[in-house]
Amino acid sequence: MKKVLIKLQREDELAHFLESNGFTVEELSNDVFRVQREDELPVFIKVDDKQIYFEVDLGNIESILSQNLLLSLLELNTEILPVSTGLDTSNSDDHRLVLVESRETGDLSAHELLSVFDALELAVDRVTELLSPSINA
């Protein structure tokens, strides 16, 4: 008999879905969550009416900041899509290197959501490779 596949569609609340897929979820404030899988860096999620914003804080890089490093990070953005590197300058005394991504919430699938975390994990590895010579110098 030929295999017949049936596609199922169900809805689940974000935190419950993530927890059921091996993540720990901590609500930090209204619509801001700290999400972590095993030993990976935490992902901070901000949810609004139409978007989910994902951010991974890679730390302060002011001691190694240079024009060459910034150009290298911009070049790396083309390799780590859909994730992007950026500088969080919201605290003028503590500029942070971050990875960012966002998704529309309208028709977000389980696969699409989980793939963001996989992409962020791969991007962390690539940025770490790029920063290693500067940090070890």
Backbone as numpy.savetxt, mean C-alpha at the origin, in Angstrom:
# Nx Ny Nz CAx CAy CAz Cx Cy Cz
-17.48 -35.92 -17.72 -18.32 -34.74 -17.72 -17.43 -33.49 -17.72
-17.80 -32.55 -18.54 -17.06 -31.30 -18.63 -17.29 -30.48 -17.36
-16.21 -29.85 -16.86 -16.29 -29.05 -15.64 -17.06 -27.76 -15.93
-18.05 -27.47 -15.12 -18.83 -26.24 -15.23 -18.50 -25.39 -14.02
-18.05 -24.15 -14.26 -17.70 -23.24 -13.18 -18.83 -22.26 -12.94
-19.13 -22.05 -11.69 -20.17 -21.10 -11.30 -19.50 -19.94 -10.58
-19.75 -18.73 -11.04 -19.19 -17.55 -10.41 -20.15 -17.07 -9.32
-19.62 -16.90 -8.12 -20.42 -16.43 -7.00 -20.04 -14.99 -6.70
-21.01 -14.21 -6.29 -20.73 -12.84 -5.90 -21.41 -12.59 -4.57
-20.63 -12.11 -3.60 -21.20 -11.77 -2.30 -20.54 -10.50 -1.80
-21.15 -9.87 -0.86 -20.60 -8.64 -0.30 -20.17 -8.90 1.13
-19.11 -8.22 1.56 -18.60 -8.36 2.90 -18.06 -7.01 3.35
-18.11 -6.74 4.63 -17.59 -5.51 5.19 -16.06 -5.55 5.12
-15.41 -4.43 4.84 -13.97 -4.37 4.58 -13.14 -5.02 5.68
-13.31 -4.61 6.92 -12.50 -5.14 8.02 -12.70 -6.65 8.17
-13.93 -7.10 8.10 -14.22 -8.53 8.24 -13.58 -9.31 7.09
-13.68 -8.81 5.89 -13.07 -9.48 4.74 -11.56 -9.62 4.91
-10.91 -8.51 5.32 -9.46 -8.55 5.50 -9.06 -9.52 6.60
-9.77 -9.49 7.71 -9.47 -10.41 8.81 -9.65 -11.87 8.39
-10.66 -12.14 7.59 -10.88 -13.51 7.14 -9.85 -13.96 6.11
-9.03 -13.02 5.64 -7.96 -13.34 4.69 -6.57 -13.18 5.32
-6.50 -13.26 6.64 -5.22 -13.31 7.33 -4.61 -11.99 7.74
-5.35 -10.90 7.67 -4.84 -9.59 8.07 -5.33 -9.26 9.48
-4.54 -8.47 10.19 -5.04 -7.87 11.43 -5.48 -6.45 11.08
-6.61 -6.05 11.62 -7.18 -4.74 11.29 -7.43 -3.99 12.59
-6.89 -2.78 12.66 -7.09 -1.93 13.83 -7.67 -0.60 13.35
-8.82 -0.22 13.90 -9.39 1.08 13.54 -8.71 2.14 14.38
-8.04 3.10 13.71 -7.30 4.16 14.40 -8.17 5.36 14.69
-9.00 5.70 13.76 -9.95 6.81 13.92 -11.07 6.56 12.93
-11.97 7.48 12.86 -13.10 7.33 11.96 -12.62 7.15 10.53
-12.84 5.97 9.96 -12.51 5.66 8.56 -11.02 5.54 8.27
-10.17 5.42 9.30 -8.74 5.17 9.11 -8.39 3.87 9.83
-7.73 2.96 9.10 -7.40 1.65 9.63 -5.93 1.35 9.44
-5.38 0.58 10.38 -4.02 0.04 10.26 -4.20 -1.45 9.97
-3.70 -1.90 8.81 -3.90 -3.27 8.36 -2.53 -3.90 8.17
-2.37 -5.12 8.69 -1.07 -5.77 8.58 -1.25 -7.26 8.34
-0.39 -7.80 7.50 -0.38 -9.23 7.20 0.97 -9.78 7.63
0.95 -10.72 8.56 2.15 -11.39 9.07 3.24 -10.37 9.42
4.45 -10.52 8.86 5.57 -9.65 9.20 5.75 -8.49 8.23
4.76 -8.25 7.37 4.86 -7.16 6.41 4.68 -5.81 7.13
5.10 -4.75 6.46 4.88 -3.41 7.01 3.38 -3.12 7.05
2.94 -2.35 8.03 1.51 -2.03 8.09 1.10 -1.13 6.93
-0.14 -1.31 6.52 -0.75 -0.47 5.48 -1.82 0.35 6.16
-1.77 1.65 5.97 -2.78 2.54 6.53 -3.82 2.80 5.45
-5.06 2.62 5.80 -6.16 2.76 4.85 -7.08 3.87 5.31
-7.41 4.75 4.40 -8.40 5.81 4.64 -9.54 5.56 3.67
-10.75 5.51 4.19 -11.94 5.23 3.38 -12.81 6.46 3.36
-13.22 6.87 2.16 -14.24 7.92 2.06 -15.40 7.39 1.21
-16.27 8.26 0.79 -17.49 7.83 0.09 -17.22 7.07 -1.20
-16.16 7.43 -1.92 -15.93 6.84 -3.24 -14.58 6.16 -3.41
-13.65 6.35 -2.48 -12.29 5.85 -2.66 -11.77 5.18 -1.39
-10.84 4.26 -1.58 -10.02 3.73 -0.50 -8.58 4.13 -0.84
-7.92 4.77 0.12 -6.54 5.20 -0.06 -5.64 4.31 0.79
-4.58 3.79 0.19 -3.64 2.91 0.86 -2.30 3.63 0.97
-1.64 3.50 2.12 -0.33 4.12 2.31 0.55 3.24 3.19
1.80 3.06 2.77 2.81 2.37 3.56 3.90 3.39 3.86
4.20 3.57 5.15 5.23 4.51 5.58 6.57 3.79 5.59
7.51 4.26 4.77 8.83 3.65 4.68 9.86 4.39 5.53
9.46 5.47 6.17 10.35 6.16 7.10 10.87 7.49 6.58
11.58 8.14 7.48 12.19 9.43 7.19 13.44 9.19 6.35
13.56 9.91 5.25 14.72 9.73 4.36 15.53 11.01 4.20
15.32 11.99 5.08 16.01 13.27 4.92 17.53 13.12 4.95
18.05 12.18 5.73 19.52 12.02 5.84 20.15 11.50 4.55
19.36 10.87 3.69 19.91 10.33 2.43 19.31 11.01 1.20
18.47 12.01 1.44 17.76 12.66 0.34 18.72 13.41 -0.58
18.57 13.15 -1.87 19.37 13.84 -2.88 18.54 13.91 -4.16
18.98 14.74 -5.07 18.30 14.83 -6.35 18.36 13.49 -7.09
19.50 12.82 -7.02 19.64 11.52 -7.69 18.68 10.49 -7.10
18.54 10.48 -5.77 17.63 9.54 -5.14 16.19 9.83 -5.56
15.81 11.10 -5.56 14.45 11.45 -5.97 14.19 11.04 -7.43
15.15 11.26 -8.30 14.99 10.84 -9.70 14.88 9.32 -9.81
15.66 8.61 -9.02 15.59 7.15 -9.02 14.23 6.66 -8.53
13.69 7.32 -7.51 12.36 6.94 -7.00 11.28 7.23 -8.05
11.42 8.34 -8.77 10.45 8.64 -9.83 10.54 7.61 -10.95
11.75 7.22 -11.32 11.92 6.19 -12.34 11.32 4.86 -11.87
11.48 4.56 -10.60 10.96 3.31 -10.05 9.43 3.26 -10.13
8.79 4.41 -10.09 7.32 4.44 -10.18 6.80 3.73 -11.42
7.56 3.77 -12.51 7.10 3.10 -13.73 7.20 1.58 -13.61
8.01 1.09 -12.67 8.19 -0.35 -12.49 7.26 -0.95 -11.45
6.78 -0.13 -10.52 5.99 -0.67 -9.41 4.50 -0.36 -9.52
4.07 0.01 -10.71 2.64 0.28 -10.92 1.81 -0.92 -10.48
0.68 -0.73 -9.87 -0.12 0.47 -9.72 0.27 1.32 -8.51
1.29 0.90 -7.76 1.75 1.63 -6.58 2.66 2.76 -7.01
2.72 3.81 -6.21 3.64 4.92 -6.48 4.38 5.30 -5.21
5.61 5.78 -5.38 6.34 6.35 -4.25 5.96 7.81 -4.14
6.07 8.34 -2.94 5.78 9.75 -2.72 6.43 10.23 -1.45
6.41 11.53 -1.24 6.90 12.13 0.00 5.71 12.69 0.77
5.56 12.26 2.01 4.54 12.81 2.88 5.18 13.98 3.62
4.76 15.18 3.26 5.33 16.39 3.87 4.33 17.05 4.80
3.35 16.29 5.28 2.33 16.88 6.15 2.92 17.37 7.47
4.03 16.78 7.91 4.77 17.28 9.07 6.06 17.89 8.54
6.17 19.20 8.61 7.32 19.89 8.01 8.65 19.50 8.64
8.63 18.92 9.84 9.86 18.49 10.51 10.19 17.02 10.25
9.33 16.32 9.55 9.53 14.88 9.38 8.96 14.42 8.03
9.74 14.61 6.97 9.31 14.17 5.64 9.50 12.67 5.53
8.42 11.97 5.13 8.42 10.51 5.10 8.29 10.00 3.67
9.05 8.96 3.35 8.88 8.27 2.08 7.71 7.31 2.24
6.77 7.36 1.33 5.59 6.51 1.41 5.33 5.84 0.07
4.62 4.73 0.15 4.04 4.10 -1.03 2.55 4.35 -0.97
1.95 4.70 -2.09 0.53 5.02 -2.11 -0.17 4.31 -3.26
-1.44 4.09 -3.06 -2.32 3.47 -4.06 -3.75 3.84 -3.65
-4.67 3.80 -4.59 -6.07 4.05 -4.28 -6.95 3.23 -5.22
-8.17 2.98 -4.76 -9.16 2.24 -5.55 -10.53 2.84 -5.32
-11.35 2.78 -6.35 -12.75 3.18 -6.20 -13.48 2.09 -5.43
-14.43 2.50 -4.61 -15.16 1.54 -3.78 -16.41 1.00 -4.45
-16.82 1.58 -5.54 -18.10 1.24 -6.17 -18.29 -0.23 -6.48
-17.33 -0.88 -7.08 -17.47 -2.27 -7.48 -16.15 -3.00 -7.21
-15.68 -2.90 -5.98 -14.39 -3.45 -5.60 -14.50 -4.95 -5.38
-13.72 -5.71 -6.13 -13.75 -7.17 -6.00 -12.72 -7.62 -4.97
-12.91 -8.83 -4.49 -11.97 -9.43 -3.53 -10.58 -9.52 -4.14
-10.51 -9.99 -5.37 -9.23 -10.12 -6.06 -8.53 -8.76 -6.20
-9.27 -7.75 -6.58 -8.70 -6.42 -6.76 -8.15 -5.88 -5.45
-8.90 -6.04 -4.37 -8.45 -5.54 -3.07 -7.20 -6.27 -2.61
-7.19 -7.59 -2.68 -6.03 -8.36 -2.25 -4.81 -8.09 -3.11
-5.03 -7.80 -4.39 -3.90 -7.52 -5.28 -3.20 -6.21 -4.90
-3.91 -5.27 -4.28 -3.27 -4.03 -3.82 -2.22 -4.36 -2.77
-2.56 -5.23 -1.83 -1.61 -5.60 -0.78 -0.40 -6.33 -1.36
-0.62 -7.18 -2.34 0.49 -7.87 -3.00 1.39 -6.87 -3.73
0.78 -5.91 -4.41 1.55 -4.89 -5.14 2.35 -4.03 -4.17
1.75 -3.69 -3.04 2.47 -2.90 -2.03 3.66 -3.67 -1.48
3.48 -4.96 -1.23 4.57 -5.79 -0.71 5.72 -5.85 -1.71
5.42 -6.05 -2.98 6.46 -6.08 -4.01 7.16 -4.73 -4.13
6.39 -3.65 -4.02 6.96 -2.31 -4.12 7.88 -2.02 -2.94
7.53 -2.48 -1.74 8.42 -2.32 -0.58 9.76 -2.97 -0.87
9.74 -4.17 -1.43 10.99 -4.87 -1.76 11.82 -4.08 -2.76
11.18 -3.56 -3.78 11.91 -2.81 -4.83 12.50 -1.51 -4.27
11.74 -0.80 -3.45 12.24 0.45 -2.87 13.38 0.15 -1.90
13.27 -0.92 -1.14 14.33 -1.31 -0.21 15.62 -1.59 -0.97
15.52 -2.28 -2.10 16.69 -2.53 -2.95 17.33 -1.21 -3.40
16.47 -0.28 -3.81 16.96 1.01 -4.30 17.64 1.80 -3.19
17.08 1.76 -1.99 17.61 2.57 -0.88 18.82 1.95 -0.21
19.00 0.66 -0.32 20.07 -0.04 0.40 21.45 0.60 0.25
21.90 0.92 -0.97 23.24 1.53 -1.08 23.34 2.87 -0.33
22.29 3.66 -0.33 22.32 4.95 0.36 22.31 4.78 1.87
21.57 3.79 2.36 21.46 3.57 3.79 22.74 2.95 4.34
23.35 2.06 3.58 24.56 1.36 4.03 25.84 2.16 3.82
25.72 3.32 3.15 26.93 4.12 2.86 27.42 4.85 4.10
